[in-house]
Amino acid sequence: MTGAGQSGAGQSGASAPGPTPAEALAAIARIAHAETGIVLATGGTAMLRARLDRRLRRIGLTGYPAYLAHLTAPAGRGERRHLISALTTNESQFFREPHHFALLHDQILPALVARARDGQRVRLWSAGCAMGQEAYSAAMLLLDLMPDAASHDIRILATDIDEDMIDRGRSAVFATADLAPVPAGLRTRMTEPVPGGLRPCAALRALVRLRPLNLHDDWPMRQHFDVILCRNVAIYFTPAAQDRLWHRLSAALAPAGWLFIGHSEHLPAAVATGFDRAGITSYRRLVPAPAR
Ligand SMILES: C[S@@+](CC[C@H](N)C(=O)[O-])C[C@H]1O[C@@H](n2cnc3c(N)ncnc32)[C@H](O)[C@@H]1O
């Protein structure tokens, strides 16, 4: 955290004028960018204002200078979580980009299931998971192939910077309409009705671990992943931050591991050379030659 906005409101002497609304808005955008890496200008200032205004109304503040003062005061530290939540785009769907899930089902998971049955550790990671829709989608395919998956060392990590999303993903109540893209057989067998909609069944939830994680921070995971889905996340970052992310994700993959990216995202050439293209926005890491 850089506290980029701290040169703004609340720092000057009592007689010094505070920041104008435009200066405060720019300072808030800098703080949010430093926290998330998201380029806030991408969606236009109108979107930024609309999202911030909603947050201000919710906490009963008027004006960006007042919000900046709140955000940068020691007592306002917890507000950063809400700022991030207000500004991130959390749109997701079950089985989004069905061709990725077809590849998972047909080619990738059968081999991983065999490895898990053989006693090996297998890990999938949904990075930038929103409420866990893609992680739960993968878990449905896994559970379909391996009904006893929970008793083997095969798990799906799902992480997001937005802690509200992680909380909601853990409680896992989805509107019934959200589950419409799930193949009917899986939906019937693997979800249960709850007040407010449908919830993935306990066996599914046991396979998915939801954790808050900012992709720009250090990653605490030490093990390599067999599959990483990082889709529609990097698109919001600066080109430099995107580059760094793809390098880091590539390094986090096991040899011959799989990487899925968003339909409008691209691997930089220096990263792409380490992969075979296995389909649209689907990559398989090349196995490095053994050290001599
Ligand atoms: C548009 S959603 C994509 C969700 C899912 N991957 C998909 O494709 O359906 C982007 C997600 O990335 C998360 N995100 C944005 N910046 C992030 C960061 N720096 N670290 C981790 N997650 C981030 C957002 O909170 C949001 O939930």
The ligand as a Tripos MOL2 file, in Angstrom:
@<TRIPOS>MOLECULE
LIG
   27    29     1     0     0
SMALL
NO_CHARGES

@<TRIPOS>ATOM
      1 C1        -14.6720   -9.7950  -14.2170 C.3       1 LIG1
      2 S1        -14.3340  -10.7680  -12.7920 S.3       1 LIG1
      3 C2        -13.8510  -12.3090  -13.5350 C.3       1 LIG1
      4 C3        -14.3100  -13.4930  -12.7260 C.3       1 LIG1
      5 C4        -13.9720  -14.8480  -13.3550 C.3       1 LIG1
      6 N1        -12.5520  -15.0430  -13.4160 N.3       1 LIG1
      7 C5        -14.5920  -14.9860  -14.7080 C.2       1 LIG1
      8 O1        -13.9060  -14.8810  -15.7260 O.co2     1 LIG1
      9 O2        -15.8040  -15.1860  -14.7950 O.co2     1 LIG1
     10 C6        -12.7560  -10.0880  -12.2480 C.3       1 LIG1
     11 C7        -12.4270  -10.4260  -10.8060 C.3       1 LIG1
     12 O3        -11.0610  -10.0910  -10.5750 O.3       1 LIG1
     13 C8        -10.9470   -9.5670   -9.2740 C.3       1 LIG1
     14 N2         -9.7250   -8.7480   -9.1650 N.ar      1 LIG1
     15 C9         -9.4870   -7.5130   -9.6520 C.ar      1 LIG1
     16 N3         -8.2720   -7.0940   -9.3100 N.ar      1 LIG1
     17 C10        -7.7090   -8.0840   -8.5980 C.ar      1 LIG1
     18 C11        -6.4450   -8.2380   -7.9570 C.ar      1 LIG1
     19 N4         -5.5180   -7.2750   -7.9740 N.pl3     1 LIG1
     20 N5         -6.2000   -9.3930   -7.2970 N.ar      1 LIG1
     21 C12        -7.1400  -10.3750   -7.2660 C.ar      1 LIG1
     22 N6         -8.3560  -10.2860   -7.8360 N.ar      1 LIG1
     23 C13        -8.6330   -9.1490   -8.5060 C.ar      1 LIG1
     24 C14       -12.2290   -8.7530   -9.0890 C.3       1 LIG1
     25 O4        -12.5270   -8.5350   -7.7330 O.3       1 LIG1
     26 C15       -13.2530   -9.6130   -9.8140 C.3       1 LIG1
     27 O5        -13.9430  -10.4560   -8.9310 O.3       1 LIG1
@<TRIPOS>BOND
     1     1     2 1
     2     2     3 1
     3     2    10 1
     4     3     4 1
     5     4     5 1
     6     5     6 1
     7     5     7 1
     8     7     8 2
     9     7     9 1
    10    10    11 1
    11    11    12 1
    12    11    26 1
    13    12    13 1
    14    13    14 1
    15    13    24 1
    16    14    15 ar
    17    14    23 ar
    18    15    16 ar
    19    16    17 ar
    20    17    18 ar
    21    17    23 ar
    22    18    19 1
    23    18    20 ar
    24    20    21 ar
    25    21    22 ar
    26    22    23 ar
    27    24    25 1
    28    24    26 1
    29    26    27 1
@<TRIPOS>SUBSTRUCTURE
     1 LIG1         1 GROUP 0 **** ****
